[in-house]
Structure formats: C-alpha cells, structure tokens
Amino acid sequence: MLIQVVYFEGCPNWQITHRRLLTALEATGHAGVTVDLVAVGSPEAAAAAGFAGSPTVLVDGRDLFPDAAPVTELACRVYRSPQGLSGSPSPEVLVAALNDLPTAV
C-alpha cells in the first residue's frame, strides 16, 4: 500500500494530518506502512499529484476522502468531522476511512 500526504509548504495543516495519519494507521493494524510526504510547489505539480488542497491523503493514488475535486491552486483543504470543519481530518475520521479500504490493503 502506498500512502502519500500531498501538501504545499504554505499550509500548516499537513503536519498534524501526517501525525494523525500515523496514529490512525497504528490503530487499524497498519503501523508498518510508510507515509510519503509529497510537497507541491506549482499548479502543474499539484495537477500531476492528484492534489485536492493541502493536505490531500492518497492511498494507492486515490484520495482517501474523494468528496473534494482535484485543484491546481496551492490552497488549504477543509475536512468535515463530527466536530465541524477543520484543516485536517480528525483521528476518528481517518480511522473510519482506513477501515473502509478494501481488505487487500
């Protein structure tokens, strides 16, 4: 399984997403999975990376939260959670999304 956090440096939310993702992977039995950090610095790089705002979490090239459309602007992303809107998916939402992945993961 290839997991990537795609982000741009101007958005502060990628770091907390990375930490929460590592915790969620551990909670779902995937503690050994490597998470690649992919910085985008241009609209072209964003388009090529499957970027839907910073941070975007990709699992095998697919957005873990496919409700957002891909963008080429270097912009922060907003996630829905039980607590409301946030710049990072909540730990609970990450665990639920990872648990919904096919068992081949």
C-alpha positions as CSV (number, residue, x, y, z in Angstrom):
1,M,0.0,0.0,0.0
2,L,1.3,3.4,-1.0
3,I,0.2,6.3,1.2
4,Q,1.0,9.9,0.4
5,V,0.3,13.2,2.1
6,V,0.3,15.8,-0.6
7,Y,0.8,19.3,0.6
8,F,2.3,22.7,0.0
9,E,4.6,24.5,2.4
10,G,2.3,27.5,3.0
11,C,-0.4,25.3,4.6
12,P,0.2,24.4,8.3
13,N,-2.3,21.6,8.3
14,W,-0.2,18.9,6.6
15,Q,1.9,18.3,9.7
16,I,-1.0,17.5,12.0
17,T,-2.6,15.3,9.3
18,H,0.7,13.4,9.0
19,R,0.8,12.8,12.8
20,R,-2.9,11.8,12.9
21,L,-2.5,9.5,9.9
22,L,0.4,7.6,11.6
23,T,-1.7,7.2,14.7
24,A,-4.7,6.0,12.6
25,L,-2.6,3.5,10.7
26,E,-1.4,2.1,14.0
27,A,-5.0,1.9,15.3
28,T,-6.1,0.0,12.2
29,G,-3.2,-2.5,12.3
30,H,-1.1,-0.8,9.6
31,A,1.7,0.6,11.8
32,G,4.4,-0.6,9.4
33,V,3.1,1.3,6.4
34,T,5.3,4.1,5.2
35,V,3.7,7.5,4.6
36,D,5.4,9.6,1.9
37,L,5.3,13.3,2.1
38,V,4.9,14.9,-1.3
39,A,5.4,18.7,-1.5
40,V,3.9,20.5,-4.5
41,G,5.1,23.9,-5.4
42,S,3.3,24.8,-8.6
43,P,-0.1,24.3,-10.2
44,E,1.5,21.8,-12.6
45,A,2.9,19.7,-9.8
46,A,-0.5,19.9,-8.0
47,A,-2.3,18.7,-11.0
48,A,0.1,15.8,-11.6
49,A,-0.1,14.7,-7.9
50,G,-3.9,14.3,-7.6
51,F,-4.0,17.3,-5.3
52,A,-7.4,18.4,-3.8
53,G,-6.0,21.0,-1.5
54,S,-3.4,20.8,1.3
55,P,-3.3,18.2,2.8
56,T,-4.5,15.5,0.4
57,V,-4.2,11.9,1.6
58,L,-3.7,9.5,-1.2
59,V,-3.9,5.7,-0.8
60,D,-2.5,3.9,-3.9
61,G,-3.1,7.1,-5.9
62,R,-6.7,7.6,-4.8
63,D,-8.0,10.3,-2.4
64,L,-8.9,8.8,0.9
65,F,-11.6,11.4,1.1
66,P,-12.9,11.6,-2.5
67,D,-15.6,14.2,-1.8
68,A,-13.2,17.0,-2.9
69,A,-12.4,17.8,-6.5
70,P,-8.8,18.0,-7.7
71,V,-7.4,21.5,-7.8
72,T,-4.4,23.2,-9.3
73,E,-4.3,26.1,-6.8
74,L,-2.0,25.9,-3.9
75,A,-4.7,26.1,-1.3
76,C,-5.5,24.6,2.0
77,R,-8.3,21.9,2.2
78,V,-11.2,21.7,4.6
79,Y,-12.4,18.4,6.0
80,R,-15.7,17.6,7.6
81,S,-15.7,15.9,11.0
82,P,-18.1,15.2,13.9
83,Q,-16.7,18.4,15.5
84,G,-17.2,20.6,12.4
85,L,-14.9,21.8,9.7
86,S,-11.2,21.5,10.1
87,G,-8.0,21.9,8.1
88,S,-7.1,18.3,9.0
89,P,-9.2,15.1,9.1
90,S,-9.9,14.1,12.7
91,P,-8.3,10.9,14.1
92,E,-11.7,9.3,14.1
93,V,-12.5,10.2,10.5
94,L,-9.1,8.9,9.4
95,V,-9.6,5.5,11.3
96,A,-13.1,5.2,9.7
97,A,-11.7,5.9,6.2
98,L,-8.8,3.4,6.6
99,N,-11.2,0.8,7.9
100,D,-13.3,1.3,4.8
101,L,-10.4,0.4,2.5
102,P,-10.6,-3.0,0.7
103,T,-9.1,-5.8,2.7
104,A,-6.3,-6.2,0.2
105,V,-4.7,-3.2,1.9
